[in-house]
Amino acid sequence: MSKKAITFSNFSYWANENDTQLLHDINLEIEEGEFVIILGPSGSGKSTLALCCNGIYPSVLGGCIEGSVTVSDLQVVK
């Protein structure tokens, strides 16, 4: 049975400074040992997604969220 390494559940993120929604309703599951590439043009949200994955957004840099992010069974963002 494979274990989930990273899970985004109904996750959305807004920047505080201008209330712009940067991520909208992300549902993503990455299993342990799985290789994943996040592609997209500049400004599409790749870095924002990574910063939410490790809790930098919103814990350190601010912003508002809905949904949750879990990494190795630890809820990073609630």
mmJSON file of the N, C-alpha and C atoms, coordinates in Angstrom:
{"data_MODEL":{"atom_site":{
"group_PDB":["ATOM","ATOM","ATOM","ATOM","ATOM","ATOM","ATOM","ATOM","ATOM","ATOM","ATOM","ATOM","ATOM","ATOM","ATOM","ATOM","ATOM","ATOM","ATOM","ATOM","ATOM","ATOM","ATOM","ATOM","ATOM","ATOM","ATOM","ATOM","ATOM","ATOM","ATOM","ATOM","ATOM","ATOM","ATOM","ATOM","ATOM","ATOM","ATOM","ATOM","ATOM","ATOM","ATOM","ATOM","ATOM","ATOM","ATOM","ATOM","ATOM","ATOM","ATOM","ATOM","ATOM","ATOM","ATOM","ATOM","ATOM","ATOM","ATOM","ATOM","ATOM","ATOM","ATOM","ATOM","ATOM","ATOM","ATOM","ATOM","ATOM","ATOM","ATOM","ATOM","ATOM","ATOM","ATOM","ATOM","ATOM","ATOM","ATOM","ATOM","ATOM","ATOM","ATOM","ATOM","ATOM","ATOM","ATOM","ATOM","ATOM","ATOM","ATOM","ATOM","ATOM","ATOM","ATOM","ATOM","ATOM","ATOM","ATOM","ATOM","ATOM","ATOM","ATOM","ATOM","ATOM","ATOM","ATOM","ATOM","ATOM","ATOM","ATOM","ATOM","ATOM","ATOM","ATOM","ATOM","ATOM","ATOM","ATOM","ATOM","ATOM","ATOM","ATOM","ATOM","ATOM","ATOM","ATOM","ATOM","ATOM","ATOM","ATOM","ATOM","ATOM","ATOM","ATOM","ATOM","ATOM","ATOM","ATOM","ATOM","ATOM","ATOM","ATOM","ATOM","ATOM","ATOM","ATOM","ATOM","ATOM","ATOM","ATOM","ATOM","ATOM","ATOM","ATOM","ATOM","ATOM","ATOM","ATOM","ATOM","ATOM","ATOM","ATOM","ATOM","ATOM","ATOM","ATOM","ATOM","ATOM","ATOM","ATOM","ATOM","ATOM","ATOM","ATOM","ATOM","ATOM","ATOM","ATOM","ATOM","ATOM","ATOM","ATOM","ATOM","ATOM","ATOM","ATOM","ATOM","ATOM","ATOM","ATOM","ATOM","ATOM","ATOM","ATOM","ATOM","ATOM","ATOM","ATOM","ATOM","ATOM","ATOM","ATOM","ATOM","ATOM","ATOM","ATOM","ATOM","ATOM","ATOM","ATOM","ATOM","ATOM","ATOM","ATOM","ATOM","ATOM","ATOM","ATOM","ATOM","ATOM","ATOM","ATOM","ATOM","ATOM","ATOM","ATOM","ATOM","ATOM","ATOM","ATOM","ATOM","ATOM","ATOM"],
"id":[1,2,3,4,5,6,7,8,9,10,11,12,13,14,15,16,17,18,19,20,21,22,23,24,25,26,27,28,29,30,31,32,33,34,35,36,37,38,39,40,41,42,43,44,45,46,47,48,49,50,51,52,53,54,55,56,57,58,59,60,61,62,63,64,65,66,67,68,69,70,71,72,73,74,75,76,77,78,79,80,81,82,83,84,85,86,87,88,89,90,91,92,93,94,95,96,97,98,99,100,101,102,103,104,105,106,107,108,109,110,111,112,113,114,115,116,117,118,119,120,121,122,123,124,125,126,127,128,129,130,131,132,133,134,135,136,137,138,139,140,141,142,143,144,145,146,147,148,149,150,151,152,153,154,155,156,157,158,159,160,161,162,163,164,165,166,167,168,169,170,171,172,173,174,175,176,177,178,179,180,181,182,183,184,185,186,187,188,189,190,191,192,193,194,195,196,197,198,199,200,201,202,203,204,205,206,207,208,209,210,211,212,213,214,215,216,217,218,219,220,221,222,223,224,225,226,227,228,229,230,231,232,233,234],
"type_symbol":["N","C","C","N","C","C","N","C","C","N","C","C","N","C","C","N","C","C","N","C","C","N","C","C","N","C","C","N","C","C","N","C","C","N","C","C","N","C","C","N","C","C","N","C","C","N","C","C","N","C","C","N","C","C","N","C","C","N","C","C","N","C","C","N","C","C","N","C","C","N","C","C","N","C","C","N","C","C","N","C","C","N","C","C","N","C","C","N","C","C","N","C","C","N","C","C","N","C","C","N","C","C","N","C","C","N","C","C","N","C","C","N","C","C","N","C","C","N","C","C","N","C","C","N","C","C","N","C","C","N","C","C","N","C","C","N","C","C","N","C","C","N","C","C","N","C","C","N","C","C","N","C","C","N","C","C","N","C","C","N","C","C","N","C","C","N","C","C","N","C","C","N","C","C","N","C","C","N","C","C","N","C","C","N","C","C","N","C","C","N","C","C","N","C","C","N","C","C","N","C","C","N","C","C","N","C","C","N","C","C","N","C","C","N","C","C","N","C","C","N","C","C","N","C","C","N","C","C","N","C","C","N","C","C"],
"label_atom_id":["N","CA","C","N","CA","C","N","CA","C","N","CA","C","N","CA","C","N","CA","C","N","CA","C","N","CA","C","N","CA","C","N","CA","C","N","CA","C","N","CA","C","N","CA","C","N","CA","C","N","CA","C","N","CA","C","N","CA","C","N","CA","C","N","CA","C","N","CA","C","N","CA","C","N","CA","C","N","CA","C","N","CA","C","N","CA","C","N","CA","C","N","CA","C","N","CA","C","N","CA","C","N","CA","C","N","CA","C","N","CA","C","N","CA","C","N","CA","C","N","CA","C","N","CA","C","N","CA","C","N","CA","C","N","CA","C","N","CA","C","N","CA","C","N","CA","C","N","CA","C","N","CA","C","N","CA","C","N","CA","C","N","CA","C","N","CA","C","N","CA","C","N","CA","C","N","CA","C","N","CA","C","N","CA","C","N","CA","C","N","CA","C","N","CA","C","N","CA","C","N","CA","C","N","CA","C","N","CA","C","N","CA","C","N","CA","C","N","CA","C","N","CA","C","N","CA","C","N","CA","C","N","CA","C","N","CA","C","N","CA","C","N","CA","C","N","CA","C","N","CA","C","N","CA","C","N","CA","C","N","CA","C","N","CA","C","N","CA","C","N","CA","C"],
"label_alt_id":[null,null,null,null,null,null,null,null,null,null,null,null,null,null,null,null,null,null,null,null,null,null,null,null,null,null,null,null,null,null,null,null,null,null,null,null,null,null,null,null,null,null,null,null,null,null,null,null,null,null,null,null,null,null,null,null,null,null,null,null,null,null,null,null,null,null,null,null,null,null,null,null,null,null,null,null,null,null,null,null,null,null,null,null,null,null,null,null,null,null,null,null,null,null,null,null,null,null,null,null,null,null,null,null,null,null,null,null,null,null,null,null,null,null,null,null,null,null,null,null,null,null,null,null,null,null,null,null,null,null,null,null,null,null,null,null,null,null,null,null,null,null,null,null,null,null,null,null,null,null,null,null,null,null,null,null,null,null,null,null,null,null,null,null,null,null,null,null,null,null,null,null,null,null,null,null,null,null,null,null,null,null,null,null,null,null,null,null,null,null,null,null,null,null,null,null,null,null,null,null,null,null,null,null,null,null,null,null,null,null,null,null,null,null,null,null,null,null,null,null,null,null,null,null,null,null,null,null,null,null,null,null,null,null],
"label_comp_id":["MET","MET","MET","SER","SER","SER","LYS","LYS","LYS","LYS","LYS","LYS","ALA","ALA","ALA","ILE","ILE","ILE","THR","THR","THR","PHE","PHE","PHE","SER","SER","SER","ASN","ASN","ASN","PHE","PHE","PHE","SER","SER","SER","TYR","TYR","TYR","TRP","TRP","TRP","ALA","ALA","ALA","ASN","ASN","ASN","GLU","GLU","GLU","ASN","ASN","ASN","ASP","ASP","ASP","THR","THR","THR","GLN","GLN","GLN","LEU","LEU","LEU","LEU","LEU","LEU","HIS","HIS","HIS","ASP","ASP","ASP","ILE","ILE","ILE","ASN","ASN","ASN","LEU","LEU","LEU","GLU","GLU","GLU","ILE","ILE","ILE","GLU","GLU","GLU","GLU","GLU","GLU","GLY","GLY","GLY","GLU","GLU","GLU","PHE","PHE","PHE","VAL","VAL","VAL","ILE","ILE","ILE","ILE","ILE","ILE","LEU","LEU","LEU","GLY","GLY","GLY","PRO","PRO","PRO","SER","SER","SER","GLY","GLY","GLY","SER","SER","SER","GLY","GLY","GLY","LYS","LYS","LYS","SER","SER","SER","THR","THR","THR","LEU","LEU","LEU","ALA","ALA","ALA","LEU","LEU","LEU","CYS","CYS","CYS","CYS","CYS","CYS","ASN","ASN","ASN","GLY","GLY","GLY","ILE","ILE","ILE","TYR","TYR","TYR","PRO","PRO","PRO","SER","SER","SER","VAL","VAL","VAL","LEU","LEU","LEU","GLY","GLY","GLY","GLY","GLY","GLY","CYS","CYS","CYS","ILE","ILE","ILE","GLU","GLU","GLU","GLY","GLY","GLY","SER","SER","SER","VAL","VAL","VAL","THR","THR","THR","VAL","VAL","VAL","SER","SER","SER","ASP","ASP","ASP","LEU","LEU","LEU","GLN","GLN","GLN","VAL","VAL","VAL","VAL","VAL","VAL","LYS","LYS","LYS"],
"label_asym_id":["A","A","A","A","A","A","A","A","A","A","A","A","A","A","A","A","A","A","A","A","A","A","A","A","A","A","A","A","A","A","A","A","A","A","A","A","A","A","A","A","A","A","A","A","A","A","A","A","A","A","A","A","A","A","A","A","A","A","A","A","A","A","A","A","A","A","A","A","A","A","A","A","A","A","A","A","A","A","A","A","A","A","A","A","A","A","A","A","A","A","A","A","A","A","A","A","A","A","A","A","A","A","A","A","A","A","A","A","A","A","A","A","A","A","A","A","A","A","A","A","A","A","A","A","A","A","A","A","A","A","A","A","A","A","A","A","A","A","A","A","A","A","A","A","A","A","A","A","A","A","A","A","A","A","A","A","A","A","A","A","A","A","A","A","A","A","A","A","A","A","A","A","A","A","A","A","A","A","A","A","A","A","A","A","A","A","A","A","A","A","A","A","A","A","A","A","A","A","A","A","A","A","A","A","A","A","A","A","A","A","A","A","A","A","A","A","A","A","A","A","A","A","A","A","A","A","A","A","A","A","A","A","A","A"],
"label_entity_id":["1","1","1","1","1","1","1","1","1","1","1","1","1","1","1","1","1","1","1","1","1","1","1","1","1","1","1","1","1","1","1","1","1","1","1","1","1","1","1","1","1","1","1","1","1","1","1","1","1","1","1","1","1","1","1","1","1","1","1","1","1","1","1","1","1","1","1","1","1","1","1","1","1","1","1","1","1","1","1","1","1","1","1","1","1","1","1","1","1","1","1","1","1","1","1","1","1","1","1","1","1","1","1","1","1","1","1","1","1","1","1","1","1","1","1","1","1","1","1","1","1","1","1","1","1","1","1","1","1","1","1","1","1","1","1","1","1","1","1","1","1","1","1","1","1","1","1","1","1","1","1","1","1","1","1","1","1","1","1","1","1","1","1","1","1","1","1","1","1","1","1","1","1","1","1","1","1","1","1","1","1","1","1","1","1","1","1","1","1","1","1","1","1","1","1","1","1","1","1","1","1","1","1","1","1","1","1","1","1","1","1","1","1","1","1","1","1","1","1","1","1","1","1","1","1","1","1","1","1","1","1","1","1","1"],
"label_seq_id":[1,1,1,2,2,2,3,3,3,4,4,4,5,5,5,6,6,6,7,7,7,8,8,8,9,9,9,10,10,10,11,11,11,12,12,12,13,13,13,14,14,14,15,15,15,16,16,16,17,17,17,18,18,18,19,19,19,20,20,20,21,21,21,22,22,22,23,23,23,24,24,24,25,25,25,26,26,26,27,27,27,28,28,28,29,29,29,30,30,30,31,31,31,32,32,32,33,33,33,34,34,34,35,35,35,36,36,36,37,37,37,38,38,38,39,39,39,40,40,40,41,41,41,42,42,42,43,43,43,44,44,44,45,45,45,46,46,46,47,47,47,48,48,48,49,49,49,50,50,50,51,51,51,52,52,52,53,53,53,54,54,54,55,55,55,56,56,56,57,57,57,58,58,58,59,59,59,60,60,60,61,61,61,62,62,62,63,63,63,64,64,64,65,65,65,66,66,66,67,67,67,68,68,68,69,69,69,70,70,70,71,71,71,72,72,72,73,73,73,74,74,74,75,75,75,76,76,76,77,77,77,78,78,78],
"pdbx_PDB_ins_code":[null,null,null,null,null,null,null,null,null,null,null,null,null,null,null,null,null,null,null,null,null,null,null,null,null,null,null,null,null,null,null,null,null,null,null,null,null,null,null,null,null,null,null,null,null,null,null,null,null,null,null,null,null,null,null,null,null,null,null,null,null,null,null,null,null,null,null,null,null,null,null,null,null,null,null,null,null,null,null,null,null,null,null,null,null,null,null,null,null,null,null,null,null,null,null,null,null,null,null,null,null,null,null,null,null,null,null,null,null,null,null,null,null,null,null,null,null,null,null,null,null,null,null,null,null,null,null,null,null,null,null,null,null,null,null,null,null,null,null,null,null,null,null,null,null,null,null,null,null,null,null,null,null,null,null,null,null,null,null,null,null,null,null,null,null,null,null,null,null,null,null,null,null,null,null,null,null,null,null,null,null,null,null,null,null,null,null,null,null,null,null,null,null,null,null,null,null,null,null,null,null,null,null,null,null,null,null,null,null,null,null,null,null,null,null,null,null,null,null,null,null,null,null,null,null,null,null,null,null,null,null,null,null,null],
"Cartn_x":[0.841,0.0,0.881,0.619,1.427,0.923,1.86,1.561,1.619,0.702,0.688,1.809,2.637,3.713,3.211,2.449,1.921,0.484,-0.396,-1.806,-2.288,-2.802,-3.519,-4.994,-5.816,-7.253,-8.054,-8.747,-9.589,-8.86,-7.617,-6.743,-6.786,-6.995,-6.932,-6.107,-5.4,-4.555,-4.76,-4.926,-5.037,-3.903,-3.304,-2.286,-2.988,-2.515,-3.119,-3.045,-1.891,-1.653,-2.658,-3.199,-4.16,-5.361,-5.509,-6.624,-6.752,-5.642,-5.638,-5.566,-6.457,-6.411,-5.327,-4.291,-3.163,-3.289,-3.933,-4.2,-5.678,-6.296,-7.739,-8.067,-8.638,-9.206,-8.261,-7.069,-6.069,-6.382,-6.477,-6.597,-5.488,-4.517,-3.324,-2.844,-2.534,-1.949,-0.683,0.419,1.694,2.088,2.332,2.674,4.181,4.585,6.006,6.652,7.841,8.58,8.164,7.114,6.616,7.389,7.712,8.359,7.308,7.279,6.278,6.978,6.574,7.086,5.927,6.129,5.136,5.629,4.9,5.267,4.277,4.743,3.852,4.652,4.03,4.72,4.985,5.817,6.111,4.811,4.649,3.454,2.275,2.459,1.329,1.079,1.991,1.761,2.636,3.656,4.536,5.242,5.857,6.575,5.606,4.463,3.449,2.997,2.796,2.414,3.498,4.753,5.859,5.949,5.76,5.824,4.647,3.524,2.396,2.678,3.382,3.686,4.557,5.461,6.328,5.895,4.749,4.187,4.666,5.529,5.998,4.81,3.968,2.671,1.668,0.839,0.693,1.422,2.039,2.6,3.641,4.554,5.644,5.358,4.924,4.745,3.318,2.41,1.034,0.151,-1.072,-2.066,-3.209,-4.198,-5.379,-5.528,-5.988,-6.156,-7.515,-7.894,-8.993,-8.43,-8.931,-8.474,-7.285,-6.564,-5.44,-4.321,-3.118,-1.942,-1.363,-1.128,-0.547,0.715,1.8,3.062,3.476,3.606,3.982,3.144,1.847,0.87,0.888,1.634,1.631,0.87,-0.108,-0.877,-0.049,0.447,1.294,0.462,-0.598,-1.474,-2.892,-3.601,-4.979,-5.923],
"Cartn_y":[-1.185,0.0,1.242,2.173,3.377,4.445,5.203,6.244,7.607,8.483,9.826,10.651,11.266,12.129,13.557,14.03,15.398,15.358,16.045,16.133,17.569,18.117,19.394,19.046,19.521,19.235,20.522,20.699,21.885,23.153,23.287,24.358,25.564,26.736,28.015,28.978,29.894,30.864,32.247,33.231,34.636,35.422,36.332,37.235,38.342,38.65,39.705,41.077,41.377,42.748,43.258,42.405,42.891,41.96,40.989,40.046,39.29,39.136,38.368,36.881,36.101,34.656,34.085,33.514,32.987,31.501,30.749,29.33,29.087,28.284,28.074,26.588,26.131,24.791,23.681,23.632,22.62,21.323,20.236,18.886,18.062,17.661,16.994,15.989,14.784,13.76,13.242,13.282,12.751,11.643,10.468,9.316,9.233,8.601,8.398,7.678,8.145,7.531,7.997,8.77,9.258,10.512,10.63,11.819,12.66,13.959,14.864,16.119,16.576,17.828,18.807,19.99,21.064,22.031,22.115,22.964,24.098,25.183,26.28,27.527,28.484,29.726,30.556,31.531,32.453,33.074,33.076,33.664,32.718,31.438,30.505,29.891,30.097,29.638,28.493,28.135,27.021,27.294,28.435,28.791,28.975,29.555,29.731,28.377,27.42,26.073,25.463,25.603,25.066,25.755,27.059,27.795,27.459,27.079,26.606,25.201,24.418,23.041,22.975,23.924,23.897,24.878,25.527,26.384,27.82,28.189,29.58,30.513,30.154,30.829,29.981,30.449,31.818,32.094,31.078,31.221,32.324,32.437,33.409,34.653,34.465,35.589,36.106,35.488,35.983,35.489,35.949,35.551,34.819,34.48,33.773,32.475,31.427,30.136,29.534,28.594,27.66,26.288,25.268,23.91,23.566,22.512,22.061,21.485,21.466,20.838,19.9,18.645,17.66,17.101,17.059,16.487,15.415,14.199,13.059,13.013,13.078,12.988,14.183,15.233,16.456,17.533,18.132,19.183,20.473,20.873,22.057,23.309,23.324,24.486,24.01,24.697,24.325,25.396],
"Cartn_z":[0.0,0.0,0.0,-0.917,-0.997,-0.026,0.468,1.443,0.757,1.12,0.548,1.166,0.329,0.803,0.942,-0.051,-0.049,-0.525,0.205,-0.193,-0.061,-1.143,-1.141,-1.265,-0.337,-0.352,-0.448,-1.571,-1.794,-1.371,-1.81,-1.347,-2.268,-1.666,-2.382,-1.547,-2.211,-1.522,-2.13,-1.243,-1.63,-0.996,-1.748,-1.203,-0.431,0.748,1.565,0.924,0.327,-0.109,-1.131,-1.975,-2.964,-3.141,-2.254,-2.287,-3.61,-4.32,-5.557,-5.235,-5.817,-5.61,-6.511,-5.875,-6.624,-6.931,-6.052,-6.286,-6.047,-6.888,-6.783,-6.761,-5.659,-5.52,-5.995,-5.403,-5.743,-4.994,-5.727,-5.17,-5.806,-4.974,-5.483,-4.454,-4.891,-4.026,-4.692,-3.947,-4.417,-3.458,-3.993,-3.168,-2.957,-1.843,-1.567,-2.745,-3.133,-4.234,-5.611,-5.69,-6.972,-7.379,-8.665,-9.199,-9.901,-9.566,-10.123,-10.625,-11.784,-12.339,-12.409,-11.881,-11.971,-13.045,-14.134,-15.27,-15.433,-15.999,-16.336,-16.634,-17.275,-17.596,-16.339,-16.486,-15.396,-14.89,-13.569,-12.982,-12.848,-13.152,-13.114,-11.733,-10.759,-9.399,-8.927,-9.702,-9.32,-7.993,-7.857,-6.623,-5.462,-5.714,-4.672,-4.15,-5.033,-4.625,-3.724,-4.11,-3.303,-1.944,-1.913,-0.651,0.265,-0.28,0.532,1.039,0.247,0.62,1.873,2.042,3.222,4.305,4.117,5.151,5.149,4.205,4.143,3.891,2.918,2.774,3.522,4.34,4.81,6.125,6.737,8.08,8.206,7.239,7.325,6.489,5.267,4.344,4.264,5.004,5.072,3.947,3.981,3.003,3.675,2.89,3.387,2.602,3.283,2.628,2.926,2.093,2.346,2.052,2.715,2.485,3.357,2.974,3.795,2.941,3.544,2.954,4.002,3.616,4.507,3.86,4.651,4.196,5.184,4.723,5.582,6.86,6.691,7.8,8.757,8.454,9.254,8.51,9.184,8.543,8.571,7.393,7.266,7.314,6.544,6.446,6.698,7.615,7.938,7.463],
"occupancy":[1.0,1.0,1.0,1.0,1.0,1.0,1.0,1.0,1.0,1.0,1.0,1.0,1.0,1.0,1.0,1.0,1.0,1.0,1.0,1.0,1.0,1.0,1.0,1.0,1.0,1.0,1.0,1.0,1.0,1.0,1.0,1.0,1.0,1.0,1.0,1.0,1.0,1.0,1.0,1.0,1.0,1.0,1.0,1.0,1.0,1.0,1.0,1.0,1.0,1.0,1.0,1.0,1.0,1.0,1.0,1.0,1.0,1.0,1.0,1.0,1.0,1.0,1.0,1.0,1.0,1.0,1.0,1.0,1.0,1.0,1.0,1.0,1.0,1.0,1.0,1.0,1.0,1.0,1.0,1.0,1.0,1.0,1.0,1.0,1.0,1.0,1.0,1.0,1.0,1.0,1.0,1.0,1.0,1.0,1.0,1.0,1.0,1.0,1.0,1.0,1.0,1.0,1.0,1.0,1.0,1.0,1.0,1.0,1.0,1.0,1.0,1.0,1.0,1.0,1.0,1.0,1.0,1.0,1.0,1.0,1.0,1.0,1.0,1.0,1.0,1.0,1.0,1.0,1.0,1.0,1.0,1.0,1.0,1.0,1.0,1.0,1.0,1.0,1.0,1.0,1.0,1.0,1.0,1.0,1.0,1.0,1.0,1.0,1.0,1.0,1.0,1.0,1.0,1.0,1.0,1.0,1.0,1.0,1.0,1.0,1.0,1.0,1.0,1.0,1.0,1.0,1.0,1.0,1.0,1.0,1.0,1.0,1.0,1.0,1.0,1.0,1.0,1.0,1.0,1.0,1.0,1.0,1.0,1.0,1.0,1.0,1.0,1.0,1.0,1.0,1.0,1.0,1.0,1.0,1.0,1.0,1.0,1.0,1.0,1.0,1.0,1.0,1.0,1.0,1.0,1.0,1.0,1.0,1.0,1.0,1.0,1.0,1.0,1.0,1.0,1.0,1.0,1.0,1.0,1.0,1.0,1.0,1.0,1.0,1.0,1.0,1.0,1.0,1.0,1.0,1.0,1.0,1.0,1.0],
"B_iso_or_equiv":[0.0,0.0,0.0,0.0,0.0,0.0,0.0,0.0,0.0,0.0,0.0,0.0,0.0,0.0,0.0,0.0,0.0,0.0,0.0,0.0,0.0,0.0,0.0,0.0,0.0,0.0,0.0,0.0,0.0,0.0,0.0,0.0,0.0,0.0,0.0,0.0,0.0,0.0,0.0,0.0,0.0,0.0,0.0,0.0,0.0,0.0,0.0,0.0,0.0,0.0,0.0,0.0,0.0,0.0,0.0,0.0,0.0,0.0,0.0,0.0,0.0,0.0,0.0,0.0,0.0,0.0,0.0,0.0,0.0,0.0,0.0,0.0,0.0,0.0,0.0,0.0,0.0,0.0,0.0,0.0,0.0,0.0,0.0,0.0,0.0,0.0,0.0,0.0,0.0,0.0,0.0,0.0,0.0,0.0,0.0,0.0,0.0,0.0,0.0,0.0,0.0,0.0,0.0,0.0,0.0,0.0,0.0,0.0,0.0,0.0,0.0,0.0,0.0,0.0,0.0,0.0,0.0,0.0,0.0,0.0,0.0,0.0,0.0,0.0,0.0,0.0,0.0,0.0,0.0,0.0,0.0,0.0,0.0,0.0,0.0,0.0,0.0,0.0,0.0,0.0,0.0,0.0,0.0,0.0,0.0,0.0,0.0,0.0,0.0,0.0,0.0,0.0,0.0,0.0,0.0,0.0,0.0,0.0,0.0,0.0,0.0,0.0,0.0,0.0,0.0,0.0,0.0,0.0,0.0,0.0,0.0,0.0,0.0,0.0,0.0,0.0,0.0,0.0,0.0,0.0,0.0,0.0,0.0,0.0,0.0,0.0,0.0,0.0,0.0,0.0,0.0,0.0,0.0,0.0,0.0,0.0,0.0,0.0,0.0,0.0,0.0,0.0,0.0,0.0,0.0,0.0,0.0,0.0,0.0,0.0,0.0,0.0,0.0,0.0,0.0,0.0,0.0,0.0,0.0,0.0,0.0,0.0,0.0,0.0,0.0,0.0,0.0,0.0,0.0,0.0,0.0,0.0,0.0,0.0],
"pdbx_formal_charge":[null,null,null,null,null,null,null,null,null,null,null,null,null,null,null,null,null,null,null,null,null,null,null,null,null,null,null,null,null,null,null,null,null,null,null,null,null,null,null,null,null,null,null,null,null,null,null,null,null,null,null,null,null,null,null,null,null,null,null,null,null,null,null,null,null,null,null,null,null,null,null,null,null,null,null,null,null,null,null,null,null,null,null,null,null,null,null,null,null,null,null,null,null,null,null,null,null,null,null,null,null,null,null,null,null,null,null,null,null,null,null,null,null,null,null,null,null,null,null,null,null,null,null,null,null,null,null,null,null,null,null,null,null,null,null,null,null,null,null,null,null,null,null,null,null,null,null,null,null,null,null,null,null,null,null,null,null,null,null,null,null,null,null,null,null,null,null,null,null,null,null,null,null,null,null,null,null,null,null,null,null,null,null,null,null,null,null,null,null,null,null,null,null,null,null,null,null,null,null,null,null,null,null,null,null,null,null,null,null,null,null,null,null,null,null,null,null,null,null,null,null,null,null,null,null,null,null,null,null,null,null,null,null,null],
"auth_seq_id":[1,1,1,2,2,2,3,3,3,4,4,4,5,5,5,6,6,6,7,7,7,8,8,8,9,9,9,10,10,10,11,11,11,12,12,12,13,13,13,14,14,14,15,15,15,16,16,16,17,17,17,18,18,18,19,19,19,20,20,20,21,21,21,22,22,22,23,23,23,24,24,24,25,25,25,26,26,26,27,27,27,28,28,28,29,29,29,30,30,30,31,31,31,32,32,32,33,33,33,34,34,34,35,35,35,36,36,36,37,37,37,38,38,38,39,39,39,40,40,40,41,41,41,42,42,42,43,43,43,44,44,44,45,45,45,46,46,46,47,47,47,48,48,48,49,49,49,50,50,50,51,51,51,52,52,52,53,53,53,54,54,54,55,55,55,56,56,56,57,57,57,58,58,58,59,59,59,60,60,60,61,61,61,62,62,62,63,63,63,64,64,64,65,65,65,66,66,66,67,67,67,68,68,68,69,69,69,70,70,70,71,71,71,72,72,72,73,73,73,74,74,74,75,75,75,76,76,76,77,77,77,78,78,78],
"auth_comp_id":["MET","MET","MET","SER","SER","SER","LYS","LYS","LYS","LYS","LYS","LYS","ALA","ALA","ALA","ILE","ILE","ILE","THR","THR","THR","PHE","PHE","PHE","SER","SER","SER","ASN","ASN","ASN","PHE","PHE","PHE","SER","SER","SER","TYR","TYR","TYR","TRP","TRP","TRP","ALA","ALA","ALA","ASN","ASN","ASN","GLU","GLU","GLU","ASN","ASN","ASN","ASP","ASP","ASP","THR","THR","THR","GLN","GLN","GLN","LEU","LEU","LEU","LEU","LEU","LEU","HIS","HIS","HIS","ASP","ASP","ASP","ILE","ILE","ILE","ASN","ASN","ASN","LEU","LEU","LEU","GLU","GLU","GLU","ILE","ILE","ILE","GLU","GLU","GLU","GLU","GLU","GLU","GLY","GLY","GLY","GLU","GLU","GLU","PHE","PHE","PHE","VAL","VAL","VAL","ILE","ILE","ILE","ILE","ILE","ILE","LEU","LEU","LEU","GLY","GLY","GLY","PRO","PRO","PRO","SER","SER","SER","GLY","GLY","GLY","SER","SER","SER","GLY","GLY","GLY","LYS","LYS","LYS","SER","SER","SER","THR","THR","THR","LEU","LEU","LEU","ALA","ALA","ALA","LEU","LEU","LEU","CYS","CYS","CYS","CYS","CYS","CYS","ASN","ASN","ASN","GLY","GLY","GLY","ILE","ILE","ILE","TYR","TYR","TYR","PRO","PRO","PRO","SER","SER","SER","VAL","VAL","VAL","LEU","LEU","LEU","GLY","GLY","GLY","GLY","GLY","GLY","CYS","CYS","CYS","ILE","ILE","ILE","GLU","GLU","GLU","GLY","GLY","GLY","SER","SER","SER","VAL","VAL","VAL","THR","THR","THR","VAL","VAL","VAL","SER","SER","SER","ASP","ASP","ASP","LEU","LEU","LEU","GLN","GLN","GLN","VAL","VAL","VAL","VAL","VAL","VAL","LYS","LYS","LYS"],
"auth_asym_id":["A","A","A","A","A","A","A","A","A","A","A","A","A","A","A","A","A","A","A","A","A","A","A","A","A","A","A","A","A","A","A","A","A","A","A","A","A","A","A","A","A","A","A","A","A","A","A","A","A","A","A","A","A","A","A","A","A","A","A","A","A","A","A","A","A","A","A","A","A","A","A","A","A","A","A","A","A","A","A","A","A","A","A","A","A","A","A","A","A","A","A","A","A","A","A","A","A","A","A","A","A","A","A","A","A","A","A","A","A","A","A","A","A","A","A","A","A","A","A","A","A","A","A","A","A","A","A","A","A","A","A","A","A","A","A","A","A","A","A","A","A","A","A","A","A","A","A","A","A","A","A","A","A","A","A","A","A","A","A","A","A","A","A","A","A","A","A","A","A","A","A","A","A","A","A","A","A","A","A","A","A","A","A","A","A","A","A","A","A","A","A","A","A","A","A","A","A","A","A","A","A","A","A","A","A","A","A","A","A","A","A","A","A","A","A","A","A","A","A","A","A","A","A","A","A","A","A","A","A","A","A","A","A","A"],
"auth_atom_id":["N","CA","C","N","CA","C","N","CA","C","N","CA","C","N","CA","C","N","CA","C","N","CA","C","N","CA","C","N","CA","C","N","CA","C","N","CA","C","N","CA","C","N","CA","C","N","CA","C","N","CA","C","N","CA","C","N","CA","C","N","CA","C","N","CA","C","N","CA","C","N","CA","C","N","CA","C","N","CA","C","N","CA","C","N","CA","C","N","CA","C","N","CA","C","N","CA","C","N","CA","C","N","CA","C","N","CA","C","N","CA","C","N","CA","C","N","CA","C","N","CA","C","N","CA","C","N","CA","C","N","CA","C","N","CA","C","N","CA","C","N","CA","C","N","CA","C","N","CA","C","N","CA","C","N","CA","C","N","CA","C","N","CA","C","N","CA","C","N","CA","C","N","CA","C","N","CA","C","N","CA","C","N","CA","C","N","CA","C","N","CA","C","N","CA","C","N","CA","C","N","CA","C","N","CA","C","N","CA","C","N","CA","C","N","CA","C","N","CA","C","N","CA","C","N","CA","C","N","CA","C","N","CA","C","N","CA","C","N","CA","C","N","CA","C","N","CA","C","N","CA","C","N","CA","C","N","CA","C","N","CA","C","N","CA","C","N","CA","C","N","CA","C"],
"pdbx_PDB_model_num":[1,1,1,1,1,1,1,1,1,1,1,1,1,1,1,1,1,1,1,1,1,1,1,1,1,1,1,1,1,1,1,1,1,1,1,1,1,1,1,1,1,1,1,1,1,1,1,1,1,1,1,1,1,1,1,1,1,1,1,1,1,1,1,1,1,1,1,1,1,1,1,1,1,1,1,1,1,1,1,1,1,1,1,1,1,1,1,1,1,1,1,1,1,1,1,1,1,1,1,1,1,1,1,1,1,1,1,1,1,1,1,1,1,1,1,1,1,1,1,1,1,1,1,1,1,1,1,1,1,1,1,1,1,1,1,1,1,1,1,1,1,1,1,1,1,1,1,1,1,1,1,1,1,1,1,1,1,1,1,1,1,1,1,1,1,1,1,1,1,1,1,1,1,1,1,1,1,1,1,1,1,1,1,1,1,1,1,1,1,1,1,1,1,1,1,1,1,1,1,1,1,1,1,1,1,1,1,1,1,1,1,1,1,1,1,1,1,1,1,1,1,1,1,1,1,1,1,1,1,1,1,1,1,1]
}}}
